[in-house]
Amino acid sequence: MVQWIHCALVNRDCVITRNEIKLVRSLRQKKYRELHRCFIAEGSKLVLDLMNGPFPVRQIFASPRWKEETSPPLPVPVTEISPAEMEKITALNSPSQVLAILEMVFPSPDRATMESDLTLVLDSIGDPGNLGTIIRIADWFGIPQVVCSPGTVDIYNPKVIQATMGSVARVRVIYRELSPFLGSIGDRVPVYALTLGGTDIFYTELSDCGVLILGSEAHGISEELLQFVTRRLIIPFFPANRTAHAESLNAAVAAGIACAEFRRRGS
């Protein structure tokens, strides 16, 4: 690993090495991301967004054209590679012109944020696309932090990173055991949950700060977390007298509706 990091800092416009190919491909798996404490991102906009975020850049592989056309100063030298070489390392169906390796960051929850703004808490969201979209929703509505259960898909999964469309650079994503986390919040911070049996979110008094818990479509919010909830909410179907309707909303869709309503009330 030390040898690889050293290579990343050397400016060499040459073909990618076999060991580099092996390393980049290994970062699709969580155990290797945790071993090297780094992850991959692909695509010009995503890579440039992440460079402006909290993630130190270890290495950039890119086409000569991308290197030539990219105007911002780059934090590390670029290893120029051919389309055929990019095919060997990409995790995408259609390779882009640039792939970057960045270091993971491990932020902590900010209590002051919970007392002054909205925090999303995710209980076992397993779909990478859903997690990435929820991070984008948080970014859109100016929600600064998202706290995830250990059972939630890894934020550094390449599919999640791609689905965030760069929003992960602007939203703190934190992993914690949720029961101790929620138990430590105290009475000053309201805790909401989207769950069956809740009151209509459109007719319920909402604070402009606090915690909003969302669960997976398959399992909802675990019972052990509901003990910390001060107000249960539901997004109703329309019209209310229908006997046949969708069983549930997609988790990301529900997050978007709920965040919009919280922000509407607080504006």
CYANA upper distance limits for C-alpha pairs under 8 A (distance plus 0.5 A):
  1 MET  CA      5 ILE  CA      6.78
  1 MET  CA     36 HIS  CA      7.89
  2 VAL  CA      6 HIS  CA      6.78
  3 GLN  CA      7 CYS  CA      6.85
  4 TRP  CA      8 ALA  CA      6.81
  4 TRP  CA     20 GLU  CA      8.22
  5 ILE  CA      9 LEU  CA      7.27
  5 ILE  CA     58 ARG  CA      7.65
  6 HIS  CA     10 VAL  CA      7.35
  8 ALA  CA     58 ARG  CA      6.69
  8 ALA  CA     59 GLN  CA      5.76
  8 ALA  CA     76 VAL  CA      8.24
  8 ALA  CA     77 PRO  CA      8.31
  9 LEU  CA     58 ARG  CA      8.13
  9 LEU  CA     59 GLN  CA      7.97
  9 LEU  CA     76 VAL  CA      6.93
  9 LEU  CA     77 PRO  CA      7.19
 10 VAL  CA     77 PRO  CA      7.42
 11 ASN  CA     77 PRO  CA      5.65
 11 ASN  CA     78 VAL  CA      7.34
 11 ASN  CA     79 THR  CA      7.59
 12 ARG  CA     77 PRO  CA      8.33
 12 ARG  CA     78 VAL  CA      8.25
 12 ARG  CA     79 THR  CA      6.66
 13 ASP  CA     78 VAL  CA      7.98
 13 ASP  CA     79 THR  CA      5.91
 13 ASP  CA     80 GLU  CA      5.83
 14 CYS  CA     79 THR  CA      7.20
 14 CYS  CA     80 GLU  CA      6.81
 14 CYS  CA     81 ILE  CA      7.58
 15 VAL  CA     79 THR  CA      8.24
 15 VAL  CA     80 GLU  CA      7.58
 15 VAL  CA     81 ILE  CA      6.29
 15 VAL  CA     82 SER  CA      8.28
 15 VAL  CA     85 GLU  CA      8.26
 16 ILE  CA     20 GLU  CA      6.90
 16 ILE  CA     21 ILE  CA      7.40
 16 ILE  CA     79 THR  CA      7.85
 16 ILE  CA     80 GLU  CA      8.49
 16 ILE  CA     81 ILE  CA      7.02
 16 ILE  CA     85 GLU  CA      7.62
 17 THR  CA     21 ILE  CA      6.85
 18 ARG  CA     22 LYS  CA      6.73
 19 ASN  CA     23 LEU  CA      6.59
 20 GLU  CA     24 VAL  CA      6.59
 21 ILE  CA     25 ARG  CA      6.65
 21 ILE  CA     88 LYS  CA      7.41
 21 ILE  CA     89 ILE  CA      6.37
 22 LYS  CA     26 SER  CA      6.61
 23 LEU  CA     27 LEU  CA      7.03
 24 VAL  CA     28 ARG  CA      8.12
 24 VAL  CA     40 ILE  CA      7.94
 24 VAL  CA     89 ILE  CA      6.62
 24 VAL  CA    101 ILE  CA      8.34
 25 ARG  CA     89 ILE  CA      6.19
 25 ARG  CA     90 THR  CA      8.17
 25 ARG  CA     91 ALA  CA      8.28
 26 SER  CA     32 TYR  CA      6.52
 26 SER  CA     33 ARG  CA      8.24
 27 LEU  CA     32 TYR  CA      6.01
 27 LEU  CA     33 ARG  CA      5.62
 27 LEU  CA     38 CYS  CA      8.09
 27 LEU  CA     39 PHE  CA      6.52
 27 LEU  CA     40 ILE  CA      7.37
 28 ARG  CA     32 TYR  CA      8.26
 28 ARG  CA     33 ARG  CA      7.94
 28 ARG  CA     39 PHE  CA      8.41
 28 ARG  CA     40 ILE  CA      8.38
 28 ARG  CA     91 ALA  CA      8.02
 28 ARG  CA    157 ASN  CA      7.25
 28 ARG  CA    158 PRO  CA      6.89
 29 GLN  CA     33 ARG  CA      6.89
 29 GLN  CA    157 ASN  CA      8.12
 30 LYS  CA     34 GLU  CA      6.60
 30 LYS  CA    154 ASP  CA      8.10
 30 LYS  CA    156 TYR  CA      8.50
 30 LYS  CA    157 ASN  CA      7.56
 31 LYS  CA     35 LEU  CA      6.60
 32 TYR  CA     36 HIS  CA      6.58
 32 TYR  CA     37 ARG  CA      8.37
 33 ARG  CA     37 ARG  CA      5.80
 33 ARG  CA     38 CYS  CA      5.83
 33 ARG  CA     39 PHE  CA      6.37
 33 ARG  CA    156 TYR  CA      8.39
 34 GLU  CA     38 CYS  CA      7.59
 37 ARG  CA    103 GLU  CA      6.51
 37 ARG  CA    104 MET  CA      6.10
 38 CYS  CA    101 ILE  CA      7.10
 38 CYS  CA    102 LEU  CA      5.91
 38 CYS  CA    103 GLU  CA      4.68
 38 CYS  CA    104 MET  CA      5.55
 39 PHE  CA    101 ILE  CA      6.12
 39 PHE  CA    102 LEU  CA      6.00
 39 PHE  CA    103 GLU  CA      6.91
 39 PHE  CA    104 MET  CA      7.21
 39 PHE  CA    156 TYR  CA      6.54
 39 PHE  CA    157 ASN  CA      8.18
 39 PHE  CA    158 PRO  CA      8.00
 40 ILE  CA     99 LEU  CA      7.37
 40 ILE  CA    100 ALA  CA      6.13
 40 ILE  CA    101 ILE  CA      5.14
 40 ILE  CA    102 LEU  CA      6.78
 40 ILE  CA    156 TYR  CA      8.41
 40 ILE  CA    158 PRO  CA      6.91
 41 ALA  CA     46 LEU  CA      7.38
 41 ALA  CA     47 VAL  CA      6.54
 41 ALA  CA     99 LEU  CA      6.23
 41 ALA  CA    100 ALA  CA      5.87
 41 ALA  CA    101 ILE  CA      7.12
 41 ALA  CA    102 LEU  CA      8.21
 41 ALA  CA    158 PRO  CA      7.23
 41 ALA  CA    161 ILE  CA      7.18
 41 ALA  CA    162 GLN  CA      7.46
 42 GLU  CA     46 LEU  CA      7.06
 42 GLU  CA     47 VAL  CA      6.70
 42 GLU  CA     90 THR  CA      8.23
 42 GLU  CA     96 SER  CA      7.00
 42 GLU  CA     97 GLN  CA      8.50
 42 GLU  CA     98 VAL  CA      6.35
 42 GLU  CA     99 LEU  CA      4.92
 42 GLU  CA    100 ALA  CA      6.92
 42 GLU  CA    162 GLN  CA      7.85
 43 GLY  CA     47 VAL  CA      6.49
 43 GLY  CA     96 SER  CA      5.79
 43 GLY  CA     97 GLN  CA      7.01
 43 GLY  CA     98 VAL  CA      6.09
 43 GLY  CA     99 LEU  CA      7.08
 44 SER  CA     48 LEU  CA      6.56
 44 SER  CA     96 SER  CA      8.14
 44 SER  CA     97 GLN  CA      7.58
 44 SER  CA     98 VAL  CA      6.63
 45 LYS  CA     49 ASP  CA      6.54
 45 LYS  CA    165 MET  CA      8.44
 45 LYS  CA    166 GLY  CA      7.92
 46 LEU  CA     50 LEU  CA      6.68
 46 LEU  CA    162 GLN  CA      7.96
 46 LEU  CA    165 MET  CA      6.40
 46 LEU  CA    166 GLY  CA      5.40
 47 VAL  CA     51 MET  CA      6.71
 47 VAL  CA     98 VAL  CA      8.17
 47 VAL  CA     99 LEU  CA      7.81
 47 VAL  CA    100 ALA  CA      6.99
 47 VAL  CA    166 GLY  CA      8.19
 48 LEU  CA     52 ASN  CA      7.09
 49 ASP  CA     53 GLY  CA      7.10
 49 ASP  CA    166 GLY  CA      5.90
 49 ASP  CA    167 SER  CA      8.47
 49 ASP  CA    169 ALA  CA      7.03
 50 LEU  CA     54 PRO  CA      7.92
 50 LEU  CA     55 PHE  CA      7.04
 50 LEU  CA    166 GLY  CA      6.72
 50 LEU  CA    168 VAL  CA      8.12
 50 LEU  CA    169 ALA  CA      5.77
 51 MET  CA     55 PHE  CA      7.14
 51 MET  CA     56 PRO  CA      7.78
 51 MET  CA     57 VAL  CA      7.36
 51 MET  CA     75 PRO  CA      8.50
 52 ASN  CA    169 ALA  CA      7.65
 53 GLY  CA    169 ALA  CA      4.93
 53 GLY  CA    170 ARG  CA      7.07
 54 PRO  CA    105 VAL  CA      7.73
 54 PRO  CA    169 ALA  CA      7.07
 55 PHE  CA    102 LEU  CA      6.45
 55 PHE  CA    103 GLU  CA      6.04
 55 PHE  CA    104 MET  CA      6.79
 55 PHE  CA    105 VAL  CA      6.89
 55 PHE  CA    169 ALA  CA      8.25
 56 PRO  CA    102 LEU  CA      6.17
 56 PRO  CA    103 GLU  CA      5.81
 56 PRO  CA    104 MET  CA      8.39
 57 VAL  CA     75 PRO  CA      7.21
 57 VAL  CA     76 VAL  CA      7.51
 57 VAL  CA    100 ALA  CA      7.76
 57 VAL  CA    101 ILE  CA      6.68
 57 VAL  CA    102 LEU  CA      4.87
 57 VAL  CA    103 GLU  CA      6.75
 58 ARG  CA     76 VAL  CA      7.53
 58 ARG  CA    100 ALA  CA      8.10
 58 ARG  CA    101 ILE  CA      5.98
 58 ARG  CA    102 LEU  CA      5.85
 58 ARG  CA    103 GLU  CA      7.27
 59 GLN  CA     76 VAL  CA      6.92
 59 GLN  CA     77 PRO  CA      7.92
 59 GLN  CA     78 VAL  CA      7.59
 59 GLN  CA     79 THR  CA      8.30
 59 GLN  CA    100 ALA  CA      6.24
 59 GLN  CA    101 ILE  CA      5.67
 59 GLN  CA    102 LEU  CA      7.64
 60 ILE  CA     76 VAL  CA      7.71
 60 ILE  CA     77 PRO  CA      7.64
 60 ILE  CA     78 VAL  CA      5.58
 60 ILE  CA     79 THR  CA      6.63
 60 ILE  CA     98 VAL  CA      7.60
 60 ILE  CA     99 LEU  CA      6.44
 60 ILE  CA    100 ALA  CA      4.89
 60 ILE  CA    101 ILE  CA      6.87
 61 PHE  CA     78 VAL  CA      6.38
 61 PHE  CA     79 THR  CA      5.35
 61 PHE  CA     80 GLU  CA      6.37
 61 PHE  CA     81 ILE  CA      6.90
 61 PHE  CA     98 VAL  CA      6.18
 61 PHE  CA     99 LEU  CA      5.75
 61 PHE  CA    100 ALA  CA      6.69
 62 ALA  CA     66 TRP  CA      6.75
 62 ALA  CA     67 LYS  CA      7.06
 62 ALA  CA     78 VAL  CA      7.16
 62 ALA  CA     79 THR  CA      6.85
 62 ALA  CA     80 GLU  CA      5.62
 62 ALA  CA     81 ILE  CA      6.27
 62 ALA  CA     86 MET  CA      8.46
 62 ALA  CA     97 GLN  CA      5.98
 62 ALA  CA     98 VAL  CA      4.67
 62 ALA  CA     99 LEU  CA      6.82
 63 SER  CA     67 LYS  CA      6.94
 63 SER  CA     80 GLU  CA      5.90
 63 SER  CA     81 ILE  CA      5.93
 63 SER  CA     82 SER  CA      6.63
 63 SER  CA     83 PRO  CA      7.81
 63 SER  CA     97 GLN  CA      5.89
 63 SER  CA     98 VAL  CA      7.06
 64 PRO  CA     68 GLU  CA      6.63
 64 PRO  CA     80 GLU  CA      6.20
 64 PRO  CA     81 ILE  CA      7.81
 65 ARG  CA     69 GLU  CA      6.58
 66 TRP  CA     70 THR  CA      6.42
 66 TRP  CA     97 GLN  CA      6.75
 66 TRP  CA     98 VAL  CA      7.59
 67 LYS  CA     78 VAL  CA      7.69
 67 LYS  CA     80 GLU  CA      8.30
 81 ILE  CA     85 GLU  CA      6.42
 81 ILE  CA     86 MET  CA      7.11
 82 SER  CA     86 MET  CA      6.76
 83 PRO  CA     87 GLU  CA      6.71
 83 PRO  CA     95 PRO  CA      8.45
 83 PRO  CA     97 GLN  CA      8.38
 84 ALA  CA     88 LYS  CA      7.32
 85 GLU  CA     89 ILE  CA      7.49
 86 MET  CA     90 THR  CA      6.41
 86 MET  CA     95 PRO  CA      7.12
 86 MET  CA     96 SER  CA      8.39
 86 MET  CA     97 GLN  CA      8.29
 87 GLU  CA     95 PRO  CA      6.75
 90 THR  CA     95 PRO  CA      6.33
 90 THR  CA     96 SER  CA      8.45
 90 THR  CA     99 LEU  CA      8.03
 91 ALA  CA     95 PRO  CA      8.22
 91 ALA  CA    158 PRO  CA      7.90
 92 LEU  CA     96 SER  CA      8.47
104 MET  CA    156 TYR  CA      8.24
106 PHE  CA    174 ILE  CA      7.33
107 PRO  CA    172 ARG  CA      7.13
107 PRO  CA    173 VAL  CA      7.57
107 PRO  CA    174 ILE  CA      6.41
108 SER  CA    174 ILE  CA      6.67
109 PRO  CA    145 GLN  CA      7.95
109 PRO  CA    147 VAL  CA      7.84
109 PRO  CA    174 ILE  CA      7.15
110 ASP  CA    114 MET  CA      7.28
111 ARG  CA    115 GLU  CA      6.93
111 ARG  CA    185 ILE  CA      8.37
112 ALA  CA    116 SER  CA      6.77
113 THR  CA    117 ASP  CA      5.80
113 THR  CA    118 LEU  CA      7.83
113 THR  CA    119 THR  CA      8.02
113 THR  CA    144 PRO  CA      8.21
114 MET  CA    118 LEU  CA      6.56
114 MET  CA    119 THR  CA      6.46
114 MET  CA    189 VAL  CA      7.25
114 MET  CA    209 CYS  CA      6.91
114 MET  CA    210 GLY  CA      5.74
114 MET  CA    211 VAL  CA      7.21
115 GLU  CA    188 ARG  CA      7.81
115 GLU  CA    189 VAL  CA      6.37
115 GLU  CA    209 CYS  CA      6.59
115 GLU  CA    210 GLY  CA      6.66
116 SER  CA    208 ASP  CA      8.17
116 SER  CA    209 CYS  CA      5.81
116 SER  CA    210 GLY  CA      7.91
117 ASP  CA    143 ILE  CA      7.77
117 ASP  CA    144 PRO  CA      8.48
117 ASP  CA    208 ASP  CA      6.88
117 ASP  CA    209 CYS  CA      4.63
117 ASP  CA    210 GLY  CA      6.78
118 LEU  CA    143 ILE  CA      6.48
118 LEU  CA    144 PRO  CA      8.19
118 LEU  CA    208 ASP  CA      7.25
118 LEU  CA    209 CYS  CA      5.04
118 LEU  CA    210 GLY  CA      5.51
118 LEU  CA    211 VAL  CA      6.32
118 LEU  CA    212 LEU  CA      7.80
119 THR  CA    143 ILE  CA      7.00
119 THR  CA    144 PRO  CA      7.57
119 THR  CA    145 GLN  CA      6.05
119 THR  CA    146 VAL  CA      6.34
119 THR  CA    147 VAL  CA      7.95
119 THR  CA    209 CYS  CA      8.17
119 THR  CA    210 GLY  CA      6.70
119 THR  CA    211 VAL  CA      5.29
119 THR  CA    212 LEU  CA      6.77
120 LEU  CA    138 ALA  CA      8.47
120 LEU  CA    143 ILE  CA      8.31
120 LEU  CA    145 GLN  CA      7.24
120 LEU  CA    146 VAL  CA      5.24
120 LEU  CA    147 VAL  CA      6.70
120 LEU  CA    211 VAL  CA      6.34
120 LEU  CA    212 LEU  CA      5.48
120 LEU  CA    213 ILE  CA      6.54
120 LEU  CA    214 LEU  CA      7.99
121 VAL  CA    146 VAL  CA      6.29
121 VAL  CA    147 VAL  CA      5.19
121 VAL  CA    148 CYS  CA      6.27
121 VAL  CA    149 SER  CA      8.34
121 VAL  CA    211 VAL  CA      7.28
121 VAL  CA    212 LEU  CA      6.41
121 VAL  CA    213 ILE  CA      5.06
121 VAL  CA    214 LEU  CA      6.73
122 LEU  CA    146 VAL  CA      7.90
122 LEU  CA    147 VAL  CA      6.74
122 LEU  CA    148 CYS  CA      5.25
122 LEU  CA    149 SER  CA      6.71
122 LEU  CA    152 THR  CA      7.65
122 LEU  CA    213 ILE  CA      6.38
122 LEU  CA    214 LEU  CA      5.62
122 LEU  CA    215 GLY  CA      6.47
123 ASP  CA    148 CYS  CA      6.87
123 ASP  CA    149 SER  CA      5.83
123 ASP  CA    151 GLY  CA      7.68
123 ASP  CA    152 THR  CA      7.04
123 ASP  CA    178 LEU  CA      8.32
123 ASP  CA    213 ILE  CA      7.67
123 ASP  CA    214 LEU  CA      6.65
123 ASP  CA    215 GLY  CA      5.23
123 ASP  CA    216 SER  CA      7.22
123 ASP  CA    220 GLY  CA      8.38
123 ASP  CA    221 ILE  CA      6.70
123 ASP  CA    222 SER  CA      7.98
124 SER  CA    148 CYS  CA      8.01
124 SER  CA    149 SER  CA      6.41
124 SER  CA    150 PRO  CA      7.79
124 SER  CA    151 GLY  CA      5.07
124 SER  CA    152 THR  CA      4.61
124 SER  CA    153 VAL  CA      7.86
124 SER  CA    215 GLY  CA      6.89
124 SER  CA    216 SER  CA      6.55
125 ILE  CA    130 ASN  CA      7.83
125 ILE  CA    131 LEU  CA      7.11
125 ILE  CA    151 GLY  CA      7.71
125 ILE  CA    152 THR  CA      5.13
125 ILE  CA    153 VAL  CA      6.81
125 ILE  CA    215 GLY  CA      6.94
125 ILE  CA    216 SER  CA      5.51
125 ILE  CA    251 ALA  CA      8.48
126 GLY  CA    130 ASN  CA      8.34
126 GLY  CA    131 LEU  CA      8.17
126 GLY  CA    151 GLY  CA      7.82
126 GLY  CA    152 THR  CA      5.84
126 GLY  CA    153 VAL  CA      5.47
126 GLY  CA    216 SER  CA      7.71
127 ASP  CA    131 LEU  CA      6.92
127 ASP  CA    153 VAL  CA      7.19
128 PRO  CA    132 GLY  CA      6.62
128 PRO  CA    153 VAL  CA      6.79
128 PRO  CA    157 ASN  CA      7.97
128 PRO  CA    159 LYS  CA      6.33
128 PRO  CA    160 VAL  CA      5.24
128 PRO  CA    163 ALA  CA      8.03
129 GLY  CA    133 THR  CA      6.54
129 GLY  CA    159 LYS  CA      7.36
129 GLY  CA    160 VAL  CA      6.49
129 GLY  CA    163 ALA  CA      6.22
130 ASN  CA    134 ILE  CA      6.57
130 ASN  CA    251 ALA  CA      7.16
130 ASN  CA    252 ALA  CA      5.85
131 LEU  CA    135 ILE  CA      6.79
131 LEU  CA    153 VAL  CA      7.90
131 LEU  CA    155 ILE  CA      8.09
131 LEU  CA    160 VAL  CA      6.93
131 LEU  CA    163 ALA  CA      8.40
131 LEU  CA    164 THR  CA      8.45
131 LEU  CA    252 ALA  CA      7.86
132 GLY  CA    136 ARG  CA      6.91
132 GLY  CA    155 ILE  CA      8.28
132 GLY  CA    159 LYS  CA      8.42
132 GLY  CA    160 VAL  CA      5.29
132 GLY  CA    161 ILE  CA      7.06
132 GLY  CA    162 GLN  CA      7.89
132 GLY  CA    163 ALA  CA      4.98
132 GLY  CA    164 THR  CA      4.77
132 GLY  CA    165 MET  CA      8.36
133 THR  CA    137 ILE  CA      6.66
133 THR  CA    163 ALA  CA      6.57
133 THR  CA    164 THR  CA      6.36
133 THR  CA    252 ALA  CA      6.64
134 ILE  CA    138 ALA  CA      6.65
134 ILE  CA    164 THR  CA      8.46
134 ILE  CA    252 ALA  CA      5.83
134 ILE  CA    255 ALA  CA      7.12
134 ILE  CA    256 GLY  CA      7.99
135 ILE  CA    139 ASP  CA      6.73
135 ILE  CA    146 VAL  CA      8.10
135 ILE  CA    164 THR  CA      6.46
135 ILE  CA    167 SER  CA      6.82
135 ILE  CA    168 VAL  CA      6.95
135 ILE  CA    171 VAL  CA      7.47
136 ARG  CA    140 TRP  CA      6.61
136 ARG  CA    164 THR  CA      5.88
136 ARG  CA    165 MET  CA      7.66
136 ARG  CA    167 SER  CA      5.80
136 ARG  CA    168 VAL  CA      8.05
137 ILE  CA    141 PHE  CA      6.74
137 ILE  CA    255 ALA  CA      7.96
137 ILE  CA    256 GLY  CA      6.51
137 ILE  CA    259 CYS  CA      8.31
138 ALA  CA    142 GLY  CA      6.47
138 ALA  CA    143 ILE  CA      5.23
138 ALA  CA    144 PRO  CA      7.54
138 ALA  CA    145 GLN  CA      8.25
138 ALA  CA    146 VAL  CA      8.32
138 ALA  CA    171 VAL  CA      7.64
138 ALA  CA    259 CYS  CA      8.25
139 ASP  CA    143 ILE  CA      6.44
139 ASP  CA    144 PRO  CA      7.70
139 ASP  CA    167 SER  CA      6.31
139 ASP  CA    170 ARG  CA      7.10
139 ASP  CA    171 VAL  CA      6.69
141 PHE  CA    259 CYS  CA      7.41
141 PHE  CA    260 ALA  CA      7.74
141 PHE  CA    263 ARG  CA      7.69
143 ILE  CA    171 VAL  CA      7.75
144 PRO  CA    170 ARG  CA      7.89
144 PRO  CA    171 VAL  CA      5.60
144 PRO  CA    172 ARG  CA      6.70
145 GLN  CA    171 VAL  CA      5.95
145 GLN  CA    172 ARG  CA      5.07
145 GLN  CA    173 VAL  CA      6.43
145 GLN  CA    174 ILE  CA      8.04
146 VAL  CA    171 VAL  CA      7.72
146 VAL  CA    172 ARG  CA      6.71
146 VAL  CA    173 VAL  CA      5.43
146 VAL  CA    174 ILE  CA      6.71
147 VAL  CA    173 VAL  CA      6.44
147 VAL  CA    174 ILE  CA      5.19
147 VAL  CA    175 TYR  CA      6.22
147 VAL  CA    176 ARG  CA      7.33
148 CYS  CA    152 THR  CA      6.53
148 CYS  CA    173 VAL  CA      7.76
148 CYS  CA    174 ILE  CA      6.44
148 CYS  CA    175 TYR  CA      5.21
148 CYS  CA    176 ARG  CA      6.75
148 CYS  CA    178 LEU  CA      8.11
149 SER  CA    175 TYR  CA      6.23
149 SER  CA    176 ARG  CA      6.05
149 SER  CA    177 GLU  CA      6.18
149 SER  CA    178 LEU  CA      6.27
150 PRO  CA    175 TYR  CA      6.59
150 PRO  CA    176 ARG  CA      6.85
150 PRO  CA    177 GLU  CA      6.88
153 VAL  CA    157 ASN  CA      8.06
154 ASP  CA    160 VAL  CA      8.13
155 ILE  CA    160 VAL  CA      6.34
155 ILE  CA    161 ILE  CA      7.17
155 ILE  CA    173 VAL  CA      8.02
156 TYR  CA    160 VAL  CA      7.06
156 TYR  CA    161 ILE  CA      6.52
157 ASN  CA    161 ILE  CA      6.77
158 PRO  CA    162 GLN  CA      6.61
159 LYS  CA    163 ALA  CA      6.63
160 VAL  CA    164 THR  CA      6.78
161 ILE  CA    165 MET  CA      7.62
161 ILE  CA    166 GLY  CA      7.98
161 ILE  CA    168 VAL  CA      7.78
162 GLN  CA    166 GLY  CA      8.08
164 THR  CA    168 VAL  CA      6.46
166 GLY  CA    170 ARG  CA      8.31
167 SER  CA    171 VAL  CA      6.90
168 VAL  CA    172 ARG  CA      7.62
168 VAL  CA    173 VAL  CA      8.00
176 ARG  CA    181 PHE  CA      7.27
177 GLU  CA    181 PHE  CA      6.86
178 LEU  CA    182 LEU  CA      6.39
178 LEU  CA    225 LEU  CA      7.82
179 SER  CA    183 GLY  CA      6.43
179 SER  CA    224 GLU  CA      7.60
179 SER  CA    225 LEU  CA      6.54
180 PRO  CA    184 SER  CA      6.66
181 PHE  CA    185 ILE  CA      7.30
182 LEU  CA    225 LEU  CA      8.23
182 LEU  CA    228 PHE  CA      6.99
183 GLY  CA    228 PHE  CA      7.36
185 ILE  CA    189 VAL  CA      7.04
189 VAL  CA    209 CYS  CA      8.01
189 VAL  CA    210 GLY  CA      5.63
189 VAL  CA    211 VAL  CA      7.72
190 PRO  CA    207 SER  CA      8.08
190 PRO  CA    209 CYS  CA      8.01
190 PRO  CA    210 GLY  CA      5.42
190 PRO  CA    211 VAL  CA      6.83
190 PRO  CA    229 VAL  CA      8.31
190 PRO  CA    230 THR  CA      6.68
190 PRO  CA    231 ARG  CA      8.29
191 VAL  CA    210 GLY  CA      6.45
191 VAL  CA    211 VAL  CA      5.26
191 VAL  CA    212 LEU  CA      6.55
191 VAL  CA    213 ILE  CA      8.05
191 VAL  CA    228 PHE  CA      7.46
191 VAL  CA    229 VAL  CA      5.47
191 VAL  CA    230 THR  CA      5.74
191 VAL  CA    231 ARG  CA      7.03
192 TYR  CA    210 GLY  CA      8.16
192 TYR  CA    211 VAL  CA      6.46
192 TYR  CA    212 LEU  CA      5.18
192 TYR  CA    213 ILE  CA      6.64
192 TYR  CA    229 VAL  CA      6.18
192 TYR  CA    230 THR  CA      6.60
192 TYR  CA    231 ARG  CA      5.44
192 TYR  CA    232 ARG  CA      6.22
192 TYR  CA    233 LEU  CA      7.40
193 ALA  CA    212 LEU  CA      5.99
193 ALA  CA    213 ILE  CA      5.07
193 ALA  CA    214 LEU  CA      6.75
193 ALA  CA    226 LEU  CA      8.23
193 ALA  CA    229 VAL  CA      6.95
193 ALA  CA    231 ARG  CA      7.15
193 ALA  CA    232 ARG  CA      5.46
193 ALA  CA    233 LEU  CA      6.32
194 LEU  CA    198 GLY  CA      7.68
194 LEU  CA    212 LEU  CA      8.02
194 LEU  CA    213 ILE  CA      6.93
194 LEU  CA    214 LEU  CA      6.25
194 LEU  CA    215 GLY  CA      8.16
194 LEU  CA    232 ARG  CA      6.63
194 LEU  CA    233 LEU  CA      5.32
194 LEU  CA    234 ILE  CA      5.92
194 LEU  CA    235 ILE  CA      8.11
195 THR  CA    214 LEU  CA      8.40
195 THR  CA    220 GLY  CA      7.43
195 THR  CA    221 ILE  CA      7.55
195 THR  CA    232 ARG  CA      6.84
195 THR  CA    233 LEU  CA      6.52
195 THR  CA    234 ILE  CA      6.20
196 LEU  CA    233 LEU  CA      8.16
196 LEU  CA    234 ILE  CA      6.64
197 GLY  CA    232 ARG  CA      7.89
197 GLY  CA    233 LEU  CA      8.10
197 GLY  CA    234 ILE  CA      7.50
198 GLY  CA    231 ARG  CA      8.16
198 GLY  CA    232 ARG  CA      4.90
198 GLY  CA    233 LEU  CA      4.61
198 GLY  CA    234 ILE  CA      5.37
199 THR  CA    203 TYR  CA      8.25
199 THR  CA    204 THR  CA      7.15
199 THR  CA    232 ARG  CA      6.77
199 THR  CA    233 LEU  CA      5.30
199 THR  CA    234 ILE  CA      6.14
200 ASP  CA    204 THR  CA      6.60
200 ASP  CA    233 LEU  CA      6.45
200 ASP  CA    234 ILE  CA      5.72
200 ASP  CA    235 ILE  CA      6.59
200 ASP  CA    236 PRO  CA      6.80
201 ILE  CA    233 LEU  CA      5.90
201 ILE  CA    234 ILE  CA      6.20
201 ILE  CA    235 ILE  CA      6.38
201 ILE  CA    236 PRO  CA      8.41
201 ILE  CA    258 ALA  CA      8.09
201 ILE  CA    261 GLU  CA      8.23
202 PHE  CA    235 ILE  CA      8.25
202 PHE  CA    261 GLU  CA      7.72
204 THR  CA    233 LEU  CA      8.44
206 LEU  CA    262 PHE  CA      7.15
206 LEU  CA    265 ARG  CA      7.63
207 SER  CA    262 PHE  CA      7.98
207 SER  CA    265 ARG  CA      8.50
207 SER  CA    266 GLY  CA      7.83
208 ASP  CA    262 PHE  CA      7.00
208 ASP  CA    263 ARG  CA      7.64
208 ASP  CA    265 ARG  CA      7.72
208 ASP  CA    266 GLY  CA      5.50
213 ILE  CA    221 ILE  CA      8.22
214 LEU  CA    220 GLY  CA      7.99
214 LEU  CA    221 ILE  CA      7.19
214 LEU  CA    251 ALA  CA      7.84
214 LEU  CA    255 ALA  CA      7.80
215 GLY  CA    219 HIS  CA      7.48
215 GLY  CA    220 GLY  CA      4.87
215 GLY  CA    221 ILE  CA      5.03
215 GLY  CA    222 SER  CA      8.26
215 GLY  CA    251 ALA  CA      7.67
216 SER  CA    220 GLY  CA      5.42
216 SER  CA    221 ILE  CA      7.57
216 SER  CA    251 ALA  CA      6.66
217 GLU  CA    248 SER  CA      7.29
217 GLU  CA    249 LEU  CA      7.66
217 GLU  CA    250 ASN  CA      6.85
217 GLU  CA    251 ALA  CA      6.46
221 ILE  CA    225 LEU  CA      7.45
221 ILE  CA    226 LEU  CA      7.68
222 SER  CA    226 LEU  CA      7.33
223 GLU  CA    227 GLN  CA      7.70
225 LEU  CA    229 VAL  CA      7.76
235 ILE  CA    254 ALA  CA      8.00
235 ILE  CA    258 ALA  CA      8.24
236 PRO  CA    240 ALA  CA      7.90
237 PHE  CA    245 HIS  CA      8.07
238 PHE  CA    242 ARG  CA      7.82
249 LEU  CA    253 VAL  CA      7.00
249 LEU  CA    254 ALA  CA      6.45
250 ASN  CA    254 ALA  CA      6.66
251 ALA  CA    255 ALA  CA      6.65
252 ALA  CA    256 GLY  CA      6.72
253 VAL  CA    257 ILE  CA      6.86
254 ALA  CA    258 ALA  CA      6.61
255 ALA  CA    259 CYS  CA      6.47
256 GLY  CA    260 ALA  CA      6.58
257 ILE  CA    261 GLU  CA      6.82
258 ALA  CA    262 PHE  CA      6.75
259 CYS  CA    263 ARG  CA      6.62
260 ALA  CA    264 ARG  CA      6.46
261 GLU  CA    265 ARG  CA      6.73
262 PHE  CA    266 GLY  CA      6.77
263 ARG  CA    267 SER  CA      6.53
